[in-house]
Amino acid sequence: MKDLEKFSESSRRKIVIDVVSGTMSKEQARRVYGIKSKSAILEWMRIFAGLPRNAVVDPVPLLKDMSEEKDDIRALKSRIKQLEDELNLSRLKGKAYQIMVDIAKEDYGLDLEKKPGAKQSPDSKKKNLK
């Protein structure tokens, strides 16, 4: 089916949503979007509903599935925003810590950065055992 290759999945979904929601008829959608096949939109409706090719399509459950999918997308976008905010906060904390370490080193001569391969002092081992 050439129309399947011509339109991206998101475009096909939008066309199906327009038809299922009653915004336009299948015939209007065919003309507006330049779909040559008379059965393409019906086939897409079956695909998005997860039905076999010869099944009769009931648009109401299909529209509900798409609505649930939109809710999932909104929730995921919200979660991404939350995680990005947490990442930015973590980066700011890291920068603040580095500035604090630099100030302690420059102003007070204290080297607060952990040295690679540093070992625990014998005194601290005794404290941990108690």
KEKE-3310 file (N, C-alpha, C; in steps of 0.2 Angstrom, whole numbers, plus 5000, padded with zeros to 4 digits):
npx = (5004:5004:5001:5003:5017:5019:5014:5019:5018:5013:5006:4997:4990:4984:4976:4967:4962:4955:4945:4938:4934:4925:4928:4930:4924:4928:4930:4932:4944:4952:4952:4957:4970:4976:4975:4976:4971:4955:4953:4962:4962:4953:4960:4971:4964:4961:4973:4978:4969:4973:4967:4963:4964:4952:4942:4928:4928:4925:4924:4924:4930:4943:4946:4945:4957:4967:4965:4969:4982:4987:4986:4995:5007:5007:5009:5022:5029:5028:5035:5048:5051:5051:5062:5072:5073:5077:5090:5096:5096:5105:5116:5119:5121:5133:5142:5141:5147:5160:5165:5165:5175:5186:5187:5190:5202:5210:5208:5210:5219:5216:5214:5201:5197:5196:5209:5215:5216:5217:5219:5211:5214:5223:5218:5204:5199:5199:5189:5178:5176:5172)
npy = (4994:5010:5022:5020:5020:5033:5042:5047:5038:5046:5056:5047:5044:5056:5059:5048:5051:5063:5058:5048:5056:5064:5075:5076:5067:5050:5051:5065:5067:5059:5067:5079:5076:5070:5056:5041:5028:5020:5013:5015:5023:5016:5005:5009:5013:5000:4995:5004:5001:4988:4977:4963:4962:4960:4964:4972:4989:4998:5015:5021:5014:5015:5028:5031:5023:5031:5043:5039:5036:5049:5054:5047:5051:5064:5063:5057:5067:5076:5070:5069:5083:5085:5077:5083:5096:5091:5087:5099:5105:5097:5099:5112:5112:5104:5113:5124:5117:5115:5128:5131:5123:5128:5141:5138:5132:5143:5154:5149:5139:5126:5109:5102:5092:5075:5064:5054:5036:5038:5032:5026:5033:5025:5028:5032:5019:5012:5019:5016:5003:5002)
npz = (5000:4994:5000:5014:5015:5011:5021:5037:5053:5063:5055:5049:5061:5065:5054:5056:5068:5065:5057:5065:5076:5070:5064:5050:5036:5030:5016:5014:5021:5013:5001:5006:5011:5000:4998:4989:4989:4992:5003:5012:5024:5032:5034:5041:5053:5057:5060:5070:5080:5082:5076:5066:5048:5041:5050:5057:5060:5075:5079:5092:5103:5098:5098:5112:5116:5110:5117:5129:5127:5124:5137:5143:5137:5141:5154:5154:5148:5158:5168:5163:5163:5176:5180:5173:5179:5192:5188:5184:5196:5204:5196:5199:5213:5213:5206:5216:5227:5221:5220:5234:5238:5231:5236:5250:5248:5242:5251:5264:5263:5264:5258:5252:5243:5238:5238:5225:5228:5242:5259:5273:5289:5303:5315:5313:5309:5321:5328:5321:5324:5337)
capx = (5000:5009:4999:5006:5023:5019:5012:5022:5014:5010:5002:4991:4986:4981:4970:4962:4958:4950:4939:4935:4931:4919:4930:4929:4923:4934:4931:4935:4951:4955:4953:4961:4977:4978:4976:4973:4967:4949:4952:4968:4960:4950:4965:4974:4960:4961:4980:4979:4965:4976:4963:4965:4962:4945:4938:4924:4930:4921:4928:4923:4936:4949:4946:4947:4964:4971:4965:4973:4989:4988:4987:5002:5012:5007:5012:5029:5032:5029:5041:5054:5052:5053:5069:5077:5074:5081:5097:5099:5098:5111:5122:5120:5124:5140:5145:5142:5152:5167:5166:5166:5181:5191:5187:5193:5209:5213:5208:5212:5224:5213:5213:5196:5196:5198:5214:5214:5220:5218:5217:5208:5219:5222:5213:5197:5197:5198:5183:5173:5175:5168)
capy = (5000:5016:5027:5018:5022:5040:5045:5044:5035:5052:5059:5043:5044:5062:5058:5043:5055:5067:5054:5045:5061:5067:5082:5075:5060:5047:5054:5072:5066:5056:5072:5084:5073:5067:5048:5038:5022:5021:5009:5016:5026:5011:5000:5013:5012:4994:4995:5007:4997:4981:4972:4960:4966:4959:4966:4978:4994:5003:5020:5023:5011:5017:5035:5030:5021:5037:5047:5036:5037:5056:5055:5044:5056:5070:5061:5056:5074:5079:5066:5072:5090:5084:5074:5089:5101:5088:5087:5105:5107:5093:5102:5118:5110:5102:5119:5127:5113:5116:5135:5131:5119:5132:5146:5135:5131:5149:5158:5146:5134:5119:5105:5097:5087:5069:5062:5047:5031:5040:5027:5028:5033:5020:5031:5031:5012:5010:5022:5012:4996:5003)
capz = (5000:4994:5005:5020:5014:5010:5027:5043:5058:5066:5051:5049:5067:5065:5049:5059:5074:5062:5055:5071:5080:5066:5061:5043:5034:5026:5009:5014:5023:5007:4996:5009:5012:4994:4999:4983:4991:4995:5009:5017:5031:5036:5035:5047:5059:5060:5062:5076:5085:5083:5073:5059:5042:5039:5056:5057:5065:5079:5080:5099:5107:5095:5100:5119:5116:5108:5122:5135:5124:5125:5144:5145:5134:5145:5161:5153:5147:5165:5172:5160:5165:5183:5180:5170:5185:5197:5185:5184:5203:5205:5193:5203:5219:5211:5205:5222:5231:5219:5222:5241:5239:5228:5241:5256:5246:5241:5257:5270:5262:5265:5252:5254:5238:5240:5234:5223:5232:5249:5263:5280:5294:5308:5321:5311:5309:5328:5330:5317:5327:5343)
cpx = (5005:5007:5002:5013:5024:5018:5016:5016:5010:5005:4995:4987:4982:4975:4965:4958:4953:4944:4935:4931:4925:4921:4929:4927:4929:4935:4934:4942:4955:4957:4958:4969:4980:4979:4972:4969:4961:4949:4958:4966:4957:4955:4969:4971:4960:4968:4981:4975:4968:4971:4965:4962:4955:4940:4934:4927:4925:4925:4929:4929:4943:4951:4948:4954:4968:4971:4969:4981:4991:4990:4993:5007:5012:5011:5020:5032:5033:5034:5047:5056:5055:5061:5074:5078:5078:5089:5100:5100:5104:5117:5124:5123:5132:5144:5147:5147:5159:5169:5168:5173:5187:5192:5191:5200:5213:5213:5211:5217:5222:5212:5208:5194:5199:5203:5213:5219:5221:5215:5215:5214:5218:5218:5206:5195:5195:5191:5177:5171:5172:5161)
cpy = (5006:5021:5026:5021:5030:5044:5042:5042:5041:5055:5054:5043:5050:5062:5053:5047:5059:5064:5051:5050:5065:5073:5082:5068:5057:5050:5061:5071:5063:5062:5077:5082:5070:5059:5045:5032:5023:5018:5010:5018:5020:5006:5003:5012:5005:4993:4998:5004:4990:4976:4969:4963:4965:4961:4972:4983:4998:5008:5022:5020:5014:5024:5035:5028:5027:5042:5045:5037:5044:5057:5052:5048:5062:5069:5060:5062:5077:5076:5068:5079:5089:5082:5080:5094:5098:5088:5093:5107:5103:5096:5108:5117:5108:5108:5123:5123:5115:5123:5135:5128:5124:5138:5144:5134:5138:5153:5155:5140:5127:5115:5100:5092:5081:5067:5055:5042:5033:5034:5030:5028:5028:5022:5030:5024:5010:5013:5019:5006:4997:5004)
cpz = (5000:4999:5012:5020:5014:5016:5033:5048:5061:5062:5050:5055:5067:5060:5052:5064:5071:5060:5060:5075:5076:5063:5053:5042:5031:5019:5009:5016:5017:5002:4999:5009:5005:4994:4993:4984:4994:5002:5014:5024:5035:5038:5041:5053:5062:5063:5069:5082:5086:5081:5067:5053:5040:5045:5054:5062:5068:5081:5088:5103:5104:5098:5108:5120:5115:5113:5128:5133:5125:5132:5146:5143:5138:5152:5160:5152:5154:5169:5169:5162:5172:5184:5178:5176:5190:5195:5186:5192:5206:5202:5197:5209:5218:5210:5212:5227:5228:5220:5229:5242:5237:5233:5247:5254:5246:5247:5263:5270:5264:5259:5254:5249:5240:5235:5231:5227:5239:5253:5270:5285:5299:5313:5319:5310:5316:5330:5327:5321:5333:5343)
residu = (MET:LYS:ASP:LEU:GLU:LYS:PHE:SER:GLU:SER:SER:ARG:ARG:LYS:ILE:VAL:ILE:ASP:VAL:VAL:SER:GLY:THR:MET:SER:LYS:GLU:GLN:ALA:ARG:ARG:VAL:TYR:GLY:ILE:LYS:SER:LYS:SER:ALA:ILE:LEU:GLU:TRP:MET:ARG:ILE:PHE:ALA:GLY:LEU:PRO:ARG:ASN:ALA:VAL:VAL:ASP:PRO:VAL:PRO:LEU:LEU:LYS:ASP:MET:SER:GLU:GLU:LYS:ASP:ASP:ILE:ARG:ALA:LEU:LYS:SER:ARG:ILE:LYS:GLN:LEU:GLU:ASP:GLU:LEU:ASN:LEU:SER:ARG:LEU:LYS:GLY:LYS:ALA:TYR:GLN:ILE:MET:VAL:ASP:ILE:ALA:LYS:GLU:ASP:TYR:GLY:LEU:ASP:LEU:GLU:LYS:LYS:PRO:GLY:ALA:LYS:GLN:SER:PRO:ASP:SER:LYS:LYS:LYS:ASN:LEU:LYS)
# end
